[in-house]
């Protein structure tokens, strides 16, 4: 598949799934509306799509939310299918993405180190 088309499909899937989560259409109580889909990676034949989920919540809560999203993947696929307008809707698989939280923690540590340095001077 064309690389540009693949990126457009990934972006659209990411947007549609994010909208479902934010609008609380996934009724599982384990799925928090504070989740964000950070990245979507579709296979070249668009048969599958990996979605990376991040949150500022605890790791345990994030892992529970990802399990719930994987459990609701069929519902989510069915919900986004009409808007994708594709012959085959890709199978969705959700993964934990800790990059935002890790980046935030690194920035906090840098700020702490800078504050210590300023206090020593």
DSSP file (Angstrom, degrees, kcal/mol; ACC not computed):
  #  RESIDUE AA STRUCTURE BP1 BP2  ACC     N-H-->O    O-->H-N    N-H-->O    O-->H-N    TCO  KAPPA ALPHA  PHI   PSI    X-CA   Y-CA   Z-CA
    1    1 A X              0   0    0      0, 0.0    45,-0.0     0, 0.0     2,-0.0   0.000 360.0 360.0 360.0 149.2    0.0    0.0    0.0
    2    2 A X     >  -     0   0    0      1,-0.1     4,-2.3     4,-0.0     5,-0.2  -0.346 360.0-132.6 -59.3 135.1    1.1    3.6   -0.7
    3    3 A X  H  > S+     0   0    0      1,-0.2     4,-2.1     2,-0.2     5,-0.2   0.873 105.2  51.4 -60.9 -39.9    2.9    5.0    2.3
    4    4 A X  H  > S+     0   0    0      2,-0.2     4,-2.0     1,-0.2    -1,-0.2   0.919 110.8  47.5 -65.0 -44.2    0.9    8.3    2.3
    5    5 A X  H  > S+     0   0    0      1,-0.2     4,-2.4     2,-0.2    -2,-0.2   0.896 109.8  54.1 -63.5 -40.1   -2.4    6.4    2.2
    6    6 A X  H  X S+     0   0    0     -4,-2.3     4,-2.5     1,-0.2    -1,-0.2   0.914 108.3  48.9 -60.9 -43.8   -1.2    4.2    5.1
    7    7 A X  H  X S+     0   0    0     -4,-2.1     4,-2.4     2,-0.2    -1,-0.2   0.881 110.5  51.3 -64.1 -38.7   -0.4    7.2    7.2
    8    8 A X  H  X S+     0   0    0     -4,-2.0     4,-2.4     2,-0.2    -2,-0.2   0.913 110.7  47.9 -64.5 -42.7   -3.8    8.7    6.5
    9    9 A X  H  X S+     0   0    0     -4,-2.4     4,-2.6     2,-0.2     5,-0.2   0.921 112.1  49.8 -64.0 -44.1   -5.6    5.5    7.5
   10   10 A X  H  X S+     0   0    0     -4,-2.5     4,-2.5     1,-0.2    -2,-0.2   0.921 112.1  48.1 -59.8 -44.6   -3.5    5.3   10.7
   11   11 A X  H  X S+     0   0    0     -4,-2.4     4,-2.3     2,-0.2    -1,-0.2   0.907 112.2  48.6 -63.7 -42.8   -4.3    8.9   11.5
   12   12 A X  H  X S+     0   0    0     -4,-2.4     4,-2.7     2,-0.2     5,-0.2   0.913 111.8  48.8 -65.4 -43.1   -8.0    8.4   10.9
   13   13 A X  H  X S+     0   0    0     -4,-2.6     4,-2.6     2,-0.2     5,-0.3   0.932 111.6  50.3 -61.8 -45.6   -8.2    5.3   13.0
   14   14 A X  H  X S+     0   0    0     -4,-2.5     4,-2.1    -5,-0.2    -2,-0.2   0.911 113.1  46.3 -58.2 -44.1   -6.3    7.0   15.9
   15   15 A X  H  X S+     0   0    0     -4,-2.3     4,-2.2     2,-0.2    -2,-0.2   0.920 113.5  47.5 -66.0 -45.3   -8.8   10.0   15.7
   16   16 A X  H  X S+     0   0    0     -4,-2.7     4,-2.0     2,-0.2    -2,-0.2   0.910 113.7  46.1 -65.5 -43.3  -11.9    7.8   15.6
   17   17 A X  H  X S+     0   0    0     -4,-2.6     4,-2.1     2,-0.2    -1,-0.2   0.905 111.8  52.3 -67.6 -40.1  -10.8    5.6   18.5
   18   18 A X  H  X S+     0   0    0     -4,-2.1     4,-2.8    -5,-0.3     5,-0.2   0.907 108.4  51.5 -60.3 -41.7   -9.8    8.6   20.5
   19   19 A X  H  X S+     0   0    0     -4,-2.2     4,-2.4     1,-0.2    -1,-0.2   0.899 108.0  51.8 -63.1 -41.2  -13.2   10.1   19.9
   20   20 A X  H  <>S+     0   0    0     -4,-2.0     5,-2.5     2,-0.2     6,-0.6   0.914 113.4  44.6 -60.5 -42.6  -15.0    7.0   21.1
   21   21 A X  H ><5S+     0   0    0     -4,-2.1     3,-1.4     3,-0.2    -2,-0.2   0.935 114.1  47.8 -69.2 -46.2  -13.0    6.9   24.3
   22   22 A X  H 3<5S+     0   0    0     -4,-2.8    -2,-0.2     1,-0.3    -1,-0.2   0.888 110.8  51.4 -63.7 -39.5  -13.4   10.6   25.0
   23   23 A X  T 3<5S-     0   0    0     -4,-2.4    -1,-0.3    -5,-0.2    -2,-0.2   0.379 111.8-122.3 -80.1   5.6  -17.1   10.5   24.4
   24   24 A X  T < 5 +     0   0    0     -3,-1.4    -3,-0.2    -5,-0.1    -2,-0.1   0.847  67.0 139.7  58.8  38.3  -17.4    7.6   26.8
   25   25 A X      < +     0   0    0     -5,-2.5     2,-0.9    -6,-0.2    -4,-0.2   0.646  51.7  80.6 -86.3 -15.8  -18.9    5.3   24.2
   26   26 A X  S    S-     0   0    0     -6,-0.6     5,-0.1     1,-0.1    -1,-0.1  -0.837  73.2-161.5 -87.8 108.2  -16.9    2.3   25.4
   27   27 A X        +     0   0    0     -2,-0.9     2,-0.3     3,-0.1    -1,-0.1   0.469  49.1 118.2 -79.0  -2.9  -19.1    1.4   28.3
   28   28 A X    >   -     0   0    0      1,-0.2     3,-1.7    40,-0.1    -2,-0.1  -0.493  61.3-143.3 -66.2 125.3  -16.5   -0.6   30.2
   29   29 A X  T 3  S+     0   0    0     -2,-0.3    -1,-0.2     1,-0.3    36,-0.1   0.689  96.7  65.9 -65.9 -16.2  -15.9    1.1   33.6
   30   30 A X  T 3  S+     0   0    0     34,-0.1     2,-0.7    35,-0.1    -1,-0.3   0.687  82.7  88.4 -76.6 -16.9  -12.2    0.1   33.4
   31   31 A X  S <  S-     0   0    0     -3,-1.7     2,-0.2    -5,-0.1    31,-0.1  -0.738  71.2-151.9 -88.0 115.2  -11.7    2.4   30.4
   32   32 A X    >   -     0   0    0     -2,-0.7     3,-1.0    29,-0.1    -2,-0.1  -0.583  16.9-137.9 -84.7 146.0  -10.9    5.9   31.6
   33   33 A X  T 3  S+     0   0    0      1,-0.2    -1,-0.1    -2,-0.2    -9,-0.0   0.515  99.1  74.5 -78.5  -3.5  -11.8    9.0   29.5
   34   34 A X  T 3  S+     0   0    0      2,-0.1    22,-0.4   -13,-0.0    -1,-0.2   0.351  73.4 111.3 -88.3   5.8   -8.3   10.4   30.4
   35   35 A X    <   -     0   0    0     -3,-1.0     2,-0.4    20,-0.1    20,-0.2  -0.441  50.9-160.3 -76.5 151.9   -6.6    7.9   28.0
   36   36 A X  E     -A   54   0A   0     18,-2.6    18,-2.8    -2,-0.1     2,-0.8  -1.000  18.7-132.5-133.8 140.6   -4.9    9.1   24.8
   37   37 A X  E     +A   53   0A   0     -2,-0.4    16,-0.2    16,-0.2     3,-0.1  -0.807  26.9 179.9 -87.8 110.9   -4.0    7.2   21.8
   38   38 A X  E     +     0   0A   0     14,-2.4     2,-0.3    -2,-0.8    -1,-0.2   0.776  60.1   7.4 -86.5 -27.3   -0.4    8.2   21.1
   39   39 A X  E     -A   52   0A   0     13,-1.0    13,-2.8   -25,-0.0     2,-0.4  -0.996  52.5-159.2-157.2 145.6    0.3    6.2   18.0
   40   40 A X  E     -A   51   0A   0     -2,-0.3     2,-0.5    11,-0.2    11,-0.2  -0.999   8.6-172.6-127.6 132.3   -1.3    4.0   15.5
   41   41 A X  E     -A   50   0A   0      9,-2.7     9,-3.0    -2,-0.4     2,-0.3  -0.943   7.3-166.9-127.2 109.0    0.7    1.5   13.3
   42   42 A X  E     -A   49   0A   0     -2,-0.5     7,-0.2     7,-0.3   -32,-0.1  -0.698  25.3-112.5 -94.0 147.0   -1.2   -0.3   10.6
   43   43 A X    >   -     0   0    0      5,-2.4     3,-1.9    -2,-0.3    -1,-0.1  -0.340  35.0-104.7 -69.0 159.1    0.2   -3.3    8.7
   44   44 A X  T 3  S+     0   0    0      1,-0.3    -1,-0.1     2,-0.1    -2,-0.0   0.840 125.2  43.5 -56.3 -35.8    1.0   -2.8    5.1
   45   45 A X  T 3  S-     0   0    0    -44,-0.0    -1,-0.3     3,-0.0    -2,-0.0   0.368 109.8-125.7 -91.5   5.4   -2.1   -4.7    4.0
   46   46 A X  S <  S+     0   0    0     -3,-1.9    -2,-0.1     2,-0.2     3,-0.1   0.775  73.1 127.4  55.8  32.0   -4.2   -2.9    6.7
   47   47 A X  S    S+     0   0    0      1,-0.2    44,-2.7    43,-0.2     2,-0.3   0.771  74.8  22.0 -83.6 -27.2   -5.3   -6.2    8.2
   48   48 A X  E     - b   0  91A   0     42,-0.3    -5,-2.4     2,-0.0     2,-0.4  -0.938  63.4-162.0-136.2 159.1   -4.2   -5.2   11.6
   49   49 A X  E     -Ab  42  92A   0     42,-2.5    44,-2.1    -2,-0.3     2,-0.5  -0.963  10.4-148.2-144.8 125.6   -3.5   -1.9   13.5
   50   50 A X  E     -Ab  41  93A   0     -9,-3.0    -9,-2.7    -2,-0.4     2,-0.5  -0.807  14.4-164.1 -92.3 130.6   -1.6   -1.5   16.7
   51   51 A X  E     -Ab  40  94A   0     42,-2.9    44,-2.7    -2,-0.5     2,-0.5  -0.970   7.4-149.3-118.6 126.5   -2.8    1.4   18.9
   52   52 A X  E     -Ab  39  95A   0    -13,-2.8   -14,-2.4    -2,-0.5   -13,-1.0  -0.837  14.1-158.9 -99.6 127.0   -0.5    2.7   21.7
   53   53 A X  E     -Ab  37  96A   0     42,-3.2    44,-3.1    -2,-0.5     2,-0.3  -0.867  11.1-179.8-112.8 135.1   -2.4    4.0   24.7
   54   54 A X  E     +A   36   0A   0    -18,-2.8   -18,-2.6    -2,-0.4     2,-0.3  -0.910   3.6 170.3-130.8 159.1   -1.0    6.4   27.3
   55   55 A X        -     0   0    0     42,-0.3    46,-0.2    -2,-0.3   -20,-0.1  -0.982  40.6-127.9-160.4 158.6   -2.3    8.1   30.4
   56   56 A X  S    S+     0   0    0    -22,-0.4     3,-0.1    -2,-0.3   -21,-0.1   0.440  83.3  99.4 -88.9  -0.4   -1.2   10.1   33.4
   57   57 A X  S    S-     0   0    0      1,-0.2    -2,-0.2   -23,-0.1    44,-0.0  -0.126  89.8 -66.0 -75.3 178.3   -2.8    7.6   35.7
   58   58 A X     >  -     0   0    0      1,-0.1     4,-2.3     4,-0.0    -1,-0.2  -0.207  44.1-114.4 -64.7 157.7   -1.0    4.9   37.5
   59   59 A X  H  > S+     0   0    0      1,-0.2     4,-2.6     2,-0.2     5,-0.2   0.874 116.6  53.3 -61.3 -38.2    0.6    2.0   35.6
   60   60 A X  H  > S+     0   0    0      1,-0.2     4,-2.1     2,-0.2    -1,-0.2   0.921 109.9  47.2 -64.5 -43.4   -1.9   -0.5   37.0
   61   61 A X  H  > S+     0   0    0      2,-0.2     4,-2.2     1,-0.2    -1,-0.2   0.892 112.1  50.6 -64.5 -39.9   -4.9    1.6   36.0
   62   62 A X  H  X S+     0   0    0     -4,-2.3     4,-2.3     2,-0.2    -2,-0.2   0.913 109.6  50.0 -64.7 -43.3   -3.4    2.0   32.5
   63   63 A X  H  X S+     0   0    0     -4,-2.6     4,-2.2     1,-0.2    -1,-0.2   0.889 110.7  50.0 -64.1 -38.5   -2.8   -1.7   32.1
   64   64 A X  H  X S+     0   0    0     -4,-2.1     4,-2.3     2,-0.2    -1,-0.2   0.902 110.2  50.7 -64.7 -40.9   -6.4   -2.4   33.2
   65   65 A X  H  X S+     0   0    0     -4,-2.2     4,-2.5     2,-0.2    -2,-0.2   0.900 109.6  50.1 -64.1 -40.5   -7.7    0.1   30.7
   66   66 A X  H  X S+     0   0    0     -4,-2.3     4,-2.4     2,-0.2    28,-0.2   0.897 109.9  50.8 -66.4 -39.6   -5.6   -1.5   27.9
   67   67 A X  H  X S+     0   0    0     -4,-2.2     4,-2.0     2,-0.2    -2,-0.2   0.920 111.5  48.4 -60.8 -43.0   -7.0   -5.0   28.8
   68   68 A X  H  X S+     0   0    0     -4,-2.3     4,-1.9     2,-0.2    -2,-0.2   0.894 110.5  50.7 -65.3 -40.0  -10.5   -3.5   28.7
   69   69 A X  H  < S+     0   0    0     -4,-2.5    -1,-0.2     2,-0.2    -2,-0.2   0.899 109.7  50.1 -65.4 -39.8   -9.9   -1.9   25.3
   70   70 A X  H >< S+     0   0    0     -4,-2.4     3,-0.8     1,-0.2     4,-0.3   0.870 110.5  50.9 -64.7 -35.1   -8.6   -5.2   23.9
   71   71 A X  H 3< S+     0   0    0     -4,-2.0     3,-0.4     1,-0.2    -2,-0.2   0.859 115.1  42.4 -67.5 -35.2  -11.7   -6.9   25.2
   72   72 A X  T 3X S+     0   0    0     -4,-1.9     4,-2.4     1,-0.2    -1,-0.2   0.257  81.4 110.5 -94.0  11.1  -13.9   -4.2   23.5
   73   73 A X  H <> S+     0   0    0     -3,-0.8     4,-2.8     1,-0.2     5,-0.2   0.863  75.4  53.4 -57.6 -38.9  -11.8   -4.2   20.3
   74   74 A X  H  > S+     0   0    0     -3,-0.4     4,-2.3    -4,-0.3    -1,-0.2   0.923 110.1  46.8 -62.3 -44.6  -14.6   -5.9   18.3
   75   75 A X  H  > S+     0   0    0      2,-0.2     4,-2.2     1,-0.2    -2,-0.2   0.918 113.3  49.2 -61.6 -44.0  -17.1   -3.2   19.4
   76   76 A X  H  X S+     0   0    0     -4,-2.4     4,-2.1     2,-0.2     5,-0.2   0.912 110.0  51.0 -64.2 -43.2  -14.6   -0.5   18.6
   77   77 A X  H  X S+     0   0    0     -4,-2.8     4,-1.5     1,-0.2    -1,-0.2   0.925 111.7  47.7 -59.1 -44.8  -13.9   -1.9   15.1
   78   78 A X  H  X S+     0   0    0     -4,-2.3     4,-0.6     1,-0.2    -1,-0.2   0.874 111.1  51.8 -64.5 -36.9  -17.6   -2.1   14.4
   79   79 A X  H  < S+     0   0    0     -4,-2.2     4,-0.3     1,-0.2    -1,-0.2   0.850 115.8  38.8 -70.6 -34.7  -18.1    1.5   15.6
   80   80 A X  H >X S+     0   0    0     -4,-2.1     4,-1.5     1,-0.2     3,-0.5   0.648  94.2  87.7 -90.0 -14.6  -15.4    2.9   13.4
   81   81 A X  H 3X>S+     0   0    0     -4,-1.5     4,-1.4     1,-0.2     5,-0.5   0.876  84.5  51.5 -54.7 -47.0  -16.1    0.8   10.3
   82   82 A X  H 3<5S+     0   0    0     -4,-0.6    -1,-0.2     1,-0.2    -2,-0.1   0.857 112.1  47.4 -62.9 -32.5  -18.7    3.0    8.7
   83   83 A X  H <45S+     0   0    0     -3,-0.5    -1,-0.2    -4,-0.3    -2,-0.2   0.745 106.0  57.6 -80.6 -22.9  -16.4    6.1    8.9
   84   84 A X  H  <5S-     0   0    0     -4,-1.5    -1,-0.2    -3,-0.4    -2,-0.2   0.831  85.5-157.0 -73.8 -31.3  -13.4    4.3    7.5
   85   85 A X  T  <5 +     0   0    0     -4,-1.4     2,-0.3     1,-0.2    -3,-0.1   0.923  41.9 137.7  51.5  50.0  -15.2    3.4    4.3
   86   86 A X      < -     0   0    0     -5,-0.5    -1,-0.2     1,-0.1     3,-0.1  -0.879  64.9-123.0-120.8 155.6  -12.9    0.5    3.7
   87   87 A X  S    S+     0   0    0     -2,-0.3     2,-0.4     1,-0.2    -1,-0.1   0.919 102.2  27.8 -62.1 -43.6  -13.7   -3.0    2.5
   88   88 A X  S    S-     0   0    0     -3,-0.1     2,-0.5   -42,-0.0    -1,-0.2  -0.979  76.9-141.4-123.6 128.6  -12.1   -4.6    5.5
   89   89 A X        -     0   0    0     -2,-0.4   -12,-0.1    -3,-0.1    -8,-0.1  -0.748  32.8-113.6 -85.2 131.1  -11.7   -2.9    8.9
   90   90 A X        -     0   0    0     -2,-0.5     2,-0.4     1,-0.1   -42,-0.3  -0.287  27.2-108.6 -65.0 148.9   -8.4   -3.7   10.5
   91   91 A X  E     -b   48   0A   0    -44,-2.7   -42,-2.5     1,-0.0     2,-0.4  -0.639  38.0-136.3 -74.6 131.2   -8.2   -5.8   13.6
   92   92 A X  E     -b   49   0A   0     -2,-0.4     2,-0.4   -44,-0.2   -42,-0.2  -0.734  23.3-178.4 -97.2 138.1   -7.3   -3.5   16.5
   93   93 A X  E     -b   50   0A   0    -44,-2.1   -42,-2.9    -2,-0.4     2,-0.3  -0.995  15.2-147.6-134.6 128.5   -4.8   -4.4   19.2
   94   94 A X  E     -b   51   0A   0     -2,-0.4     2,-0.3   -28,-0.2   -42,-0.2  -0.768  14.7-175.3-102.9 141.2   -4.0   -2.0   22.1
   95   95 A X  E     -b   52   0A   0    -44,-2.7   -42,-3.2    -2,-0.3     2,-0.3  -0.950  30.5-105.5-132.8 151.1   -0.7   -1.7   23.8
   96   96 A X  E     -b   53   0A   0     -2,-0.3     2,-0.5   -44,-0.2   -42,-0.2  -0.588  29.7-165.8 -75.6 134.5    0.6    0.3   26.8
   97   97 A X        +     0   0    0    -44,-3.1   -42,-0.3    -2,-0.3     3,-0.3  -0.962  14.2 173.6-123.7 111.6    2.7    3.4   25.9
   98   98 A X     >  +     0   0    0     -2,-0.5     4,-2.8     1,-0.2     5,-0.2   0.306  50.4 104.7 -98.0   8.4    4.6    4.8   28.9
   99   99 A X  H  > S+     0   0    0      1,-0.2     4,-2.5     2,-0.2     5,-0.2   0.871  79.4  49.1 -63.1 -39.5    6.6    7.3   26.8
  100  100 A X  H  > S+     0   0    0     -3,-0.3     4,-2.2     2,-0.2    -1,-0.2   0.931 114.7  44.5 -65.6 -44.6    4.5   10.4   27.9
  101  101 A X  H  > S+     0   0    0     -4,-0.2     4,-2.5     2,-0.2    -2,-0.2   0.917 114.1  49.8 -66.2 -42.5    4.8    9.5   31.6
  102  102 A X  H  X S+     0   0    0     -4,-2.8     4,-2.3     1,-0.2    -2,-0.2   0.913 111.1  49.7 -61.7 -42.6    8.5    8.7   31.3
  103  103 A X  H  X S+     0   0    0     -4,-2.5     4,-2.2    -5,-0.2    -1,-0.2   0.894 110.3  50.4 -62.5 -40.5    9.1   12.0   29.6
  104  104 A X  H  X S+     0   0    0     -4,-2.2     4,-2.0     2,-0.2    -2,-0.2   0.915 110.9  48.7 -63.7 -43.8    7.2   13.8   32.3
  105  105 A X  H  X S+     0   0    0     -4,-2.5     4,-2.2     2,-0.2    -2,-0.2   0.884 110.1  51.6 -65.1 -38.6    9.2   12.1   35.0
  106  106 A X  H  X S+     0   0    0     -4,-2.3     4,-2.4     2,-0.2    -1,-0.2   0.915 109.1  50.5 -64.0 -42.8   12.5   12.9   33.3
  107  107 A X  H  X S+     0   0    0     -4,-2.2     4,-2.4     1,-0.2    -2,-0.2   0.891 109.1  51.8 -62.1 -39.0   11.5   16.6   33.0
  108  108 A X  H  X S+     0   0    0     -4,-2.0     4,-2.4     2,-0.2    -2,-0.2   0.917 110.1  48.6 -62.7 -43.2   10.7   16.6   36.7
  109  109 A X  H  X S+     0   0    0     -4,-2.2     4,-2.5     2,-0.2    -2,-0.2   0.892 110.8  50.5 -64.8 -40.0   14.1   15.1   37.6
  110  110 A X  H  X S+     0   0    0     -4,-2.4     4,-2.4     2,-0.2    -1,-0.2   0.919 110.8  49.4 -63.4 -43.0   15.9   17.7   35.4
  111  111 A X  H  X S+     0   0    0     -4,-2.4     4,-2.4     2,-0.2    -2,-0.2   0.906 110.9  50.0 -62.4 -41.8   13.9   20.5   37.1
  112  112 A X  H  X S+     0   0    0     -4,-2.4     4,-2.4     2,-0.2    -2,-0.2   0.919 111.3  48.3 -62.1 -44.3   14.9   19.1   40.5
  113  113 A X  H  X S+     0   0    0     -4,-2.5     4,-2.2     1,-0.2    -1,-0.2   0.888 111.6  50.1 -64.2 -39.0   18.6   18.9   39.5
  114  114 A X  H  X S+     0   0    0     -4,-2.4     4,-2.4     2,-0.2    -2,-0.2   0.896 110.1  50.4 -66.0 -40.8   18.4   22.5   38.2
  115  115 A X  H  X S+     0   0    0     -4,-2.4     4,-2.1     2,-0.2    -2,-0.2   0.905 110.6  49.6 -63.6 -42.3   16.8   23.7   41.4
  116  116 A X  H  X S+     0   0    0     -4,-2.4     4,-1.9     2,-0.2    -2,-0.2   0.914 111.2  49.5 -61.7 -43.0   19.5   22.0   43.5
  117  117 A X  H  X S+     0   0    0     -4,-2.2     4,-1.2     1,-0.2    -2,-0.2   0.913 110.8  49.5 -63.0 -42.9   22.2   23.5   41.3
  118  118 A X  H  < S+     0   0    0     -4,-2.4    -1,-0.2     1,-0.2    -2,-0.2   0.870 110.5  50.9 -64.9 -36.6   20.7   27.0   41.7
  119  119 A X  H  < S+     0   0    0     -4,-2.1    -1,-0.2     1,-0.2    -2,-0.2   0.837 107.2  53.8 -70.3 -32.5   20.5   26.6   45.5
  120  120 A X  H  <        0   0    0     -4,-1.9    -1,-0.2     1,-0.2    -2,-0.2   0.773 360.0 360.0 -72.5 -25.6   24.1   25.6   45.7
  121  121 A X     <        0   0    0     -4,-1.2    -1,-0.2    -3,-0.2    -2,-0.2   0.453 360.0 360.0 -81.5 360.0   25.3   28.7   43.9
